[in-house]
Amino acid sequence: MIAERAEGRARVPLASHGGIDLSALALRHATALRVAYFLCIGIATLLRLGLDPSLERAFGRLQRALDPSLSFRDLVDAARNVALFLGWGATWIITSPAPTTRRNVVLATLWGLAASTAVESAQLFSQYRMASIADVATNTIGALLGAATLWMAERRATVDMRRGTTIGIPGWIVAASLMMTSFGLAFAPSTRATQVIAWSSSPLGRARSVLAAAALDVPWSALVVDVAVWFTAGVSVAIAITDRSGRLRRNQFVLWVVIATLLLSTVHAGRAMAGLQREAGAWQVQGAAWAVGLGLGLALVLRWRKMVTAPGTRAKHLCILVGVFGCMMAWSPASWVAGAAGSSAFSWRQFIPMLSLFQRQDLSSVFLVLQKAGLGAALGACLAARTRMGQPRPGVRAAIAYAGIVELGQLVIPGRYADVTDVLITAAAAGLVAVLVERGDRGAGQLQSTQPRP
């Protein structure tokens, strides 16, 4: 056991050349990064504002904002708001001095509330945008969730990295990232068409309409992508379950099985309640692929640890698996083009960072962002684990290059199109996880140095 922990904590002296100290950079430019993210929020929420300076009409919009009539459209907006401000909370925590405290979470939430209030106030003078107190609430909840999640993740990563890990960083970082990608891909699969059965009625009414309608016949290529993502997630979960010693930890096994079951149940129930058509056999394929990945991983992880003793090499193997899956997900032709090569929804806005966001107004766009963010986080975690064992800094540049190649490849895929904003989302998620790794590593070192020697 001592040897295993020593293996996980082993470090190669830092090289004297190259590398960017991301955590120090984030602290040094904390204000600039927070302002930049606020500008991203502004772009996403204030595009096509249609300024109307009339105070009388603004007062009428204020009354409507304080007493909103909720509809399905508000569910879409709520999901988009939470997703957008999750990044705000995460950015605030990652640019705070380490170790972060509950005070940082409170500050991130309060500043998120202030940013949301400013945006909604501006929308009172818009001809097209609709301000709502419900949006302020969902924005603030998103900021709280993002900050609290990163705060707890940093604390947990510090403890785990001190105890030793299989791939050089806590395995749950990769597993959680891939589960997020799986969730997003299952809700909004970009490899096939999704018919909207019903937009009106209550959530239960929409679900009944969906269940009464014929299920969508999923093409085999789309099912291959489903198998790839859920299998990869299962393997990563197996690594997380056996992270310290290679042996099965029953409590972790039960926890991850419950999480996967809830995600699968939630995504397909949520699709039905949102009015999206059922997919024949999709959840069975996804569940079976996850179970096979988990079972195979648990069967082989102990042998893998014995054959491959360097955590950095193990991380490289997982990185390759994640990278191959990402290419499969991005380069699978969209089934709705019906074989029409060159058909796409390309727009010049896709080449201008953040400008394509105003085209993403539906519920599926939220989960498409989760796909890109989850893939970037998983890749960033693997690269951070790979490089930190023998080089000075995590390989974020490799993650950026990978994201760019994936998007450029979509230029020749029927029904796909490249989007610079997707590159930014993937790269930002990779960078965020890399900073989390650095902070956890330094926190683990500080804990180790303050422990009394026997």
C-alpha positions as CSV (number, residue, x, y, z in Angstrom):
1,M,0.0,0.0,0.0
2,I,2.8,2.4,0.9
3,A,4.5,1.7,-2.5
4,E,1.2,2.3,-4.3
5,R,0.7,5.7,-2.6
6,A,4.3,6.6,-3.3
7,E,3.8,5.7,-7.0
8,G,0.8,8.1,-7.1
9,R,2.7,10.9,-5.5
10,A,5.9,10.5,-7.5
11,R,7.0,13.6,-9.3
12,V,9.7,14.2,-11.9
13,P,11.5,17.5,-11.3
14,L,10.1,20.3,-13.4
15,A,11.9,21.2,-16.6
16,S,13.5,24.6,-16.9
17,H,11.9,25.3,-20.2
18,G,8.4,25.6,-21.6
19,G,5.0,25.3,-20.0
20,I,2.5,27.8,-18.6
21,D,1.7,28.0,-15.0
22,L,-2.1,28.1,-15.5
23,S,-3.1,28.4,-11.9
24,A,-0.7,31.4,-11.3
25,L,-1.9,32.9,-14.6
26,A,-5.5,32.6,-13.6
27,L,-4.8,34.4,-10.3
28,R,-2.7,37.0,-11.9
29,H,-5.4,37.9,-14.5
30,A,-8.4,37.0,-12.3
31,T,-10.2,40.3,-12.9
32,A,-9.6,40.2,-16.7
33,L,-10.9,36.6,-16.9
34,R,-14.0,37.4,-14.9
35,V,-14.7,40.5,-17.0
36,A,-14.2,38.4,-20.1
37,Y,-16.7,35.9,-19.0
38,F,-19.2,38.6,-18.1
39,L,-18.8,39.9,-21.7
40,C,-19.5,36.4,-22.9
41,I,-22.7,36.5,-20.8
42,G,-23.6,39.8,-22.4
43,I,-23.0,38.5,-25.9
44,A,-25.2,35.5,-25.2
45,T,-28.0,37.5,-23.6
46,L,-28.0,40.9,-25.2
47,L,-27.5,40.1,-28.9
48,R,-30.2,41.5,-31.1
49,L,-31.3,43.7,-28.2
50,G,-33.3,46.2,-30.3
51,L,-32.8,49.1,-28.0
52,D,-36.0,50.9,-27.0
53,P,-35.3,53.9,-24.6
54,S,-38.9,54.5,-23.7
55,L,-39.3,54.6,-19.9
56,E,-43.0,54.0,-20.2
57,R,-42.6,50.8,-22.1
58,A,-39.7,49.8,-19.9
59,F,-42.0,50.2,-16.8
60,G,-44.6,47.9,-18.5
61,R,-41.9,45.3,-19.1
62,L,-40.8,45.5,-15.5
63,Q,-44.3,44.7,-14.3
64,R,-44.4,41.7,-16.7
65,A,-40.9,40.6,-15.5
66,L,-42.0,40.6,-11.9
67,D,-45.1,38.5,-12.7
68,P,-44.0,36.2,-15.6
69,S,-46.3,33.7,-17.3
70,L,-44.3,30.5,-17.4
71,S,-44.3,28.3,-20.5
72,F,-42.2,25.6,-22.2
73,R,-40.1,28.3,-23.6
74,D,-39.2,29.3,-20.1
75,L,-37.9,25.8,-19.4
76,V,-35.6,26.2,-22.4
77,D,-34.4,29.6,-21.1
78,A,-33.9,28.2,-17.6
79,A,-31.7,25.4,-18.8
80,R,-29.7,27.8,-20.9
81,N,-29.3,30.3,-18.0
82,V,-28.1,27.6,-15.6
83,A,-25.6,26.3,-18.1
84,L,-24.3,29.8,-18.9
85,F,-23.9,30.8,-15.2
86,L,-22.4,27.5,-14.2
87,G,-19.3,28.7,-16.1
88,W,-19.4,32.0,-14.2
89,G,-19.3,30.3,-10.8
90,A,-16.6,27.9,-12.0
91,T,-14.5,30.8,-13.4
92,W,-14.8,32.7,-10.1
93,I,-13.6,29.8,-8.1
94,I,-10.8,28.9,-10.4
95,T,-9.5,32.5,-10.3
96,S,-9.7,32.7,-6.5
97,P,-6.7,32.2,-4.2
98,A,-6.2,28.5,-3.2
99,P,-7.5,26.8,-1.2
100,T,-11.0,28.2,-1.8
101,T,-13.5,28.6,1.0
102,R,-17.2,28.9,1.4
103,R,-16.8,32.6,1.3
104,N,-15.6,32.3,-2.4
105,V,-18.8,30.4,-3.2
106,V,-20.9,33.1,-1.6
107,L,-19.1,35.8,-3.5
108,A,-19.4,34.0,-6.8
109,T,-23.1,33.6,-6.2
110,L,-23.6,37.3,-5.2
111,W,-21.7,38.5,-8.2
112,G,-23.7,36.1,-10.4
113,L,-26.8,37.7,-9.0
114,A,-25.4,41.2,-9.7
115,A,-24.5,40.2,-13.3
116,S,-27.9,38.7,-13.9
117,T,-29.7,41.7,-12.5
118,A,-27.6,44.0,-14.8
119,V,-28.4,41.9,-17.8
120,E,-32.1,41.6,-17.1
121,S,-32.3,45.3,-16.4
122,A,-30.8,46.0,-19.8
123,Q,-33.5,43.8,-21.3
124,L,-36.2,46.0,-20.0
125,F,-35.2,48.4,-22.8
126,S,-35.3,45.7,-25.5
127,Q,-37.9,45.3,-28.2
128,Y,-37.1,41.6,-28.6
129,R,-35.7,40.3,-25.3
130,M,-37.9,39.6,-22.4
131,A,-36.7,40.3,-18.8
132,S,-37.9,38.0,-16.1
133,I,-37.3,37.6,-12.4
134,A,-37.3,33.8,-13.1
135,D,-34.2,34.4,-15.3
136,V,-32.5,36.1,-12.4
137,A,-33.3,33.2,-10.1
138,T,-32.0,30.5,-12.6
139,N,-28.9,32.6,-13.4
140,T,-28.1,32.8,-9.7
141,I,-28.8,29.1,-9.1
142,G,-26.4,28.4,-12.0
143,A,-23.7,30.5,-10.5
144,L,-24.1,28.8,-7.1
145,L,-24.0,25.3,-8.6
146,G,-20.9,26.1,-10.7
147,A,-19.0,27.7,-7.7
148,A,-20.0,25.0,-5.2
149,T,-19.1,22.2,-7.6
150,L,-15.7,23.5,-8.3
151,W,-15.1,24.3,-4.6
152,M,-16.0,20.7,-3.6
153,A,-14.0,19.2,-6.5
154,E,-10.9,21.1,-5.5
155,R,-11.2,20.0,-1.9
156,R,-11.7,16.4,-3.0
157,A,-8.9,16.4,-5.6
158,T,-6.5,17.7,-3.0
159,V,-7.2,14.8,-0.7
160,D,-7.2,12.2,-3.5
161,M,-4.0,13.3,-5.0
162,R,-2.3,13.2,-1.7
163,R,-3.4,9.6,-1.2
164,G,-2.3,8.4,-4.6
165,T,-4.2,7.8,-7.9
166,T,-4.1,5.4,-10.8
167,I,-3.5,7.9,-13.6
168,G,-1.9,10.7,-11.7
169,I,-5.1,12.6,-11.1
170,P,-8.4,11.5,-9.4
171,G,-10.2,9.2,-11.8
172,W,-13.6,10.7,-11.0
173,I,-12.6,13.8,-12.9
174,V,-12.5,11.9,-16.2
175,A,-15.5,9.7,-15.3
176,A,-17.7,12.7,-14.3
177,S,-16.7,14.6,-17.5
178,L,-17.5,11.6,-19.7
179,M,-20.8,11.0,-17.9
180,M,-21.7,14.7,-18.6
181,T,-20.9,14.2,-22.3
182,S,-23.0,11.0,-22.3
183,F,-25.9,12.8,-20.7
184,G,-25.7,15.6,-23.3
185,L,-25.4,13.3,-26.2
186,A,-28.3,11.1,-25.1
187,F,-30.6,14.1,-24.7
188,A,-29.6,15.9,-27.9
189,P,-28.0,13.4,-30.2
190,S,-26.3,15.2,-33.1
191,T,-26.2,12.1,-35.2
192,R,-29.9,11.8,-36.0
193,A,-33.0,13.8,-36.5
194,T,-35.3,14.4,-33.5
195,Q,-39.0,15.2,-34.2
196,V,-40.9,17.4,-31.8
197,I,-44.1,15.6,-31.0
198,A,-45.7,18.3,-28.8
199,W,-44.7,21.8,-27.7
200,S,-47.9,22.7,-25.8
201,S,-49.7,21.2,-22.8
202,S,-48.1,20.3,-19.5
203,P,-44.9,18.2,-19.2
204,L,-46.9,15.1,-18.4
205,G,-49.2,15.9,-21.4
206,R,-46.2,16.1,-23.7
207,A,-44.9,12.9,-22.3
208,R,-48.2,11.1,-23.0
209,S,-48.1,12.4,-26.5
210,V,-44.6,11.2,-27.0
211,L,-45.4,7.7,-25.7
212,A,-48.4,7.5,-27.9
213,A,-46.4,8.4,-31.1
214,A,-44.2,5.9,-33.0
215,A,-40.6,5.7,-31.9
216,L,-37.8,7.0,-34.1
217,D,-35.9,4.3,-36.0
218,V,-32.3,5.1,-35.0
219,P,-29.6,4.5,-37.8
220,W,-26.9,2.0,-37.0
221,S,-24.2,4.7,-37.2
222,A,-25.9,6.7,-34.5
223,L,-26.1,3.6,-32.3
224,V,-22.3,3.1,-32.8
225,V,-21.7,6.6,-31.4
226,D,-24.0,5.7,-28.4
227,V,-22.0,2.6,-27.7
228,A,-18.7,4.4,-28.0
229,V,-19.6,7.2,-25.5
230,W,-21.3,5.0,-22.9
231,F,-18.6,2.3,-23.2
232,T,-15.9,4.9,-22.7
233,A,-17.8,6.3,-19.8
234,G,-18.0,2.9,-18.2
235,V,-14.3,2.3,-18.6
236,S,-13.5,5.6,-16.9
237,V,-15.9,4.8,-14.1
238,A,-14.1,1.5,-13.5
239,I,-10.9,3.4,-13.1
240,A,-12.5,5.8,-10.7
241,I,-14.0,3.0,-8.6
242,T,-10.6,1.2,-8.3
243,D,-8.5,4.4,-8.2
244,R,-6.3,3.9,-5.2
245,S,-5.4,0.2,-5.0
246,G,-6.9,-1.4,-8.1
247,R,-9.4,-3.2,-6.0
248,L,-13.2,-2.8,-6.2
249,R,-14.6,-0.3,-3.6
250,R,-18.1,-1.4,-3.1
251,N,-19.4,2.0,-1.9
252,Q,-18.0,3.7,-5.0
253,F,-19.4,0.9,-7.2
254,V,-22.9,1.4,-5.8
255,L,-22.6,5.2,-6.1
256,W,-21.6,5.2,-9.8
257,V,-24.3,2.6,-10.7
258,V,-26.9,4.8,-9.1
259,I,-25.6,7.9,-10.9
260,A,-25.6,6.2,-14.3
261,T,-29.1,4.8,-13.7
262,L,-30.4,8.2,-12.7
263,L,-28.8,9.9,-15.7
264,L,-30.2,7.4,-18.2
265,S,-33.7,7.6,-16.6
266,T,-33.6,11.4,-16.4
267,V,-32.5,11.9,-19.9
268,H,-35.2,9.7,-21.5
269,A,-37.9,10.9,-19.2
270,G,-36.8,14.5,-19.7
271,R,-36.9,14.0,-23.5
272,A,-40.4,12.8,-23.3
273,M,-41.5,15.6,-21.0
274,A,-39.9,18.1,-23.4
275,G,-41.9,16.6,-26.3
276,L,-39.0,15.0,-28.1
277,Q,-39.7,11.8,-30.0
278,R,-38.7,8.4,-28.5
279,E,-35.8,6.5,-30.0
280,A,-36.3,2.8,-30.5
281,G,-33.9,0.8,-28.4
282,A,-31.7,3.8,-27.6
283,W,-31.7,3.5,-23.8
284,Q,-31.2,-0.2,-23.9
285,V,-28.1,0.2,-26.1
286,Q,-26.8,3.0,-24.0
287,G,-27.3,1.1,-20.7
288,A,-25.8,-2.1,-22.1
289,A,-22.8,-0.2,-23.5
290,W,-22.1,1.4,-20.1
291,A,-22.5,-1.9,-18.3
292,V,-20.1,-3.6,-20.7
293,G,-17.5,-0.8,-20.4
294,L,-17.8,-0.9,-16.6
295,G,-17.5,-4.7,-16.4
296,L,-14.6,-4.9,-18.8
297,G,-12.8,-2.1,-17.0
298,L,-13.2,-3.7,-13.6
299,A,-12.0,-7.1,-15.0
300,L,-8.9,-5.6,-16.6
301,V,-7.9,-2.6,-14.4
302,L,-5.8,-4.6,-11.9
303,R,-3.9,-6.3,-14.7
304,W,-3.5,-3.0,-16.5
305,R,-2.0,-1.4,-13.3
306,K,0.5,-4.3,-13.0
307,M,1.5,-4.2,-16.7
308,V,1.7,-0.3,-16.9
309,T,3.2,1.0,-13.8
310,A,3.7,4.7,-14.8
311,P,0.5,6.8,-14.1
312,G,1.4,9.1,-17.0
313,T,1.4,6.1,-19.5
314,R,-2.0,5.0,-18.1
315,A,-3.3,8.5,-18.6
316,K,-2.0,8.4,-22.2
317,H,-4.0,5.2,-22.8
318,L,-7.2,6.8,-21.5
319,C,-6.4,10.0,-23.4
320,I,-6.3,8.0,-26.7
321,L,-9.6,6.3,-25.9
322,V,-11.3,9.7,-25.1
323,G,-9.8,11.3,-28.2
324,V,-11.0,8.5,-30.5
325,F,-14.5,8.7,-29.1
326,G,-14.5,12.5,-29.6
327,C,-13.7,12.1,-33.2
328,M,-16.4,9.5,-33.7
329,M,-18.9,11.8,-32.0
330,A,-18.0,14.8,-34.1
331,W,-17.4,13.1,-37.4
332,S,-20.5,11.0,-37.6
333,P,-22.7,12.2,-40.5
334,A,-26.0,13.7,-39.5
335,S,-28.7,11.3,-40.5
336,W,-31.2,14.0,-41.4
337,V,-29.2,15.1,-44.5
338,A,-30.4,11.8,-46.2
339,G,-27.2,11.3,-48.0
340,A,-27.0,14.8,-49.5
341,A,-23.2,15.3,-49.4
342,G,-22.2,18.9,-48.7
343,S,-25.6,19.7,-47.1
344,S,-25.0,21.7,-43.9
345,A,-26.4,24.5,-41.8
346,F,-23.2,26.5,-42.1
347,S,-23.2,30.2,-41.4
348,W,-20.5,32.9,-41.5
349,R,-21.3,33.5,-37.9
350,Q,-19.6,30.2,-37.0
351,F,-16.2,31.7,-37.7
352,I,-16.7,34.6,-35.2
353,P,-16.3,33.5,-31.6
354,M,-19.5,33.6,-29.5
355,L,-21.6,35.2,-32.3
356,S,-23.1,31.8,-33.1
357,L,-24.7,31.6,-29.7
358,F,-27.8,33.6,-30.7
359,Q,-28.6,30.9,-33.2
360,R,-28.8,28.4,-30.3
361,Q,-32.2,29.1,-28.9
362,D,-33.6,25.6,-28.3
363,L,-33.2,23.1,-25.5
364,S,-30.9,20.8,-27.5
365,S,-28.3,23.6,-27.8
366,V,-27.8,23.4,-24.0
367,F,-26.9,19.7,-24.2
368,L,-24.7,20.3,-27.3
369,V,-22.7,22.6,-25.2
370,L,-22.5,20.0,-22.4
371,Q,-21.2,17.5,-25.0
372,K,-18.3,19.8,-26.0
373,A,-17.6,20.9,-22.4
374,G,-17.6,17.3,-21.1
375,L,-15.3,16.1,-23.9
376,G,-12.9,19.0,-23.3
377,A,-12.9,18.4,-19.5
378,A,-12.1,14.7,-20.0
379,L,-9.4,15.4,-22.5
380,G,-7.9,18.2,-20.4
381,A,-7.9,15.8,-17.4
382,C,-6.1,13.1,-19.3
383,L,-3.5,15.5,-20.8
384,A,-2.9,17.1,-17.4
385,A,-2.4,13.6,-15.9
386,R,-0.1,12.6,-18.8
387,T,2.2,15.6,-18.7
388,R,2.3,16.4,-15.0
389,M,4.3,13.3,-14.3
390,G,7.2,14.3,-16.5
391,Q,6.8,17.8,-17.8
392,P,6.2,21.2,-16.2
393,R,2.6,22.0,-17.2
394,P,-0.6,20.3,-18.4
395,G,-0.9,19.9,-22.2
396,V,-3.7,22.4,-22.7
397,R,-2.2,23.4,-26.1
398,A,-2.7,19.9,-27.2
399,A,-6.4,20.1,-26.2
400,I,-6.8,23.3,-28.1
401,A,-5.2,21.7,-31.2
402,Y,-7.4,18.6,-30.9
403,A,-10.6,20.7,-30.6
404,G,-9.5,22.7,-33.7
405,I,-8.8,19.6,-35.7
406,V,-12.2,18.1,-34.7
407,E,-14.1,21.2,-35.8
408,L,-12.2,21.5,-39.1
409,G,-12.9,17.9,-39.9
410,Q,-16.6,18.7,-39.7
411,L,-16.2,20.8,-42.9
412,V,-16.2,17.6,-45.0
413,I,-18.9,15.7,-43.0
414,P,-22.5,15.8,-44.4
415,G,-24.8,17.8,-42.1
416,R,-21.9,19.1,-39.9
417,Y,-20.2,22.5,-39.8
418,A,-17.3,23.9,-38.0
419,D,-17.9,26.4,-35.2
420,V,-15.2,28.4,-33.5
421,T,-17.3,28.8,-30.4
422,D,-17.2,25.0,-30.0
423,V,-13.4,25.1,-30.0
424,L,-13.6,27.8,-27.3
425,I,-16.0,25.7,-25.2
426,T,-13.8,22.5,-25.5
427,A,-10.6,24.4,-24.8
428,A,-12.0,26.4,-21.9
429,A,-13.2,23.2,-20.2
430,A,-9.8,21.6,-20.7
431,G,-8.1,24.6,-19.3
432,L,-10.4,24.7,-16.3
433,V,-9.7,21.1,-15.4
434,A,-6.0,21.7,-15.9
435,V,-6.1,24.5,-13.4
436,L,-8.1,22.3,-11.0
437,V,-5.4,19.6,-11.3
438,E,-2.6,22.1,-10.6
439,R,-4.4,23.5,-7.6
440,G,-5.2,20.1,-6.2
441,D,-1.6,19.0,-6.8
442,R,-0.2,22.0,-4.9
443,G,-2.7,21.6,-2.1
444,A,-1.7,17.9,-1.8
445,G,1.9,19.0,-1.6
446,Q,1.2,21.5,1.1
447,L,-0.7,18.9,3.2
448,Q,2.2,16.5,2.8
449,S,4.7,19.1,3.9
450,T,2.7,20.1,7.0
451,Q,2.2,16.5,8.2
452,P,4.5,15.6,11.2
453,R,7.2,13.0,10.3
454,P,7.0,9.7,12.1
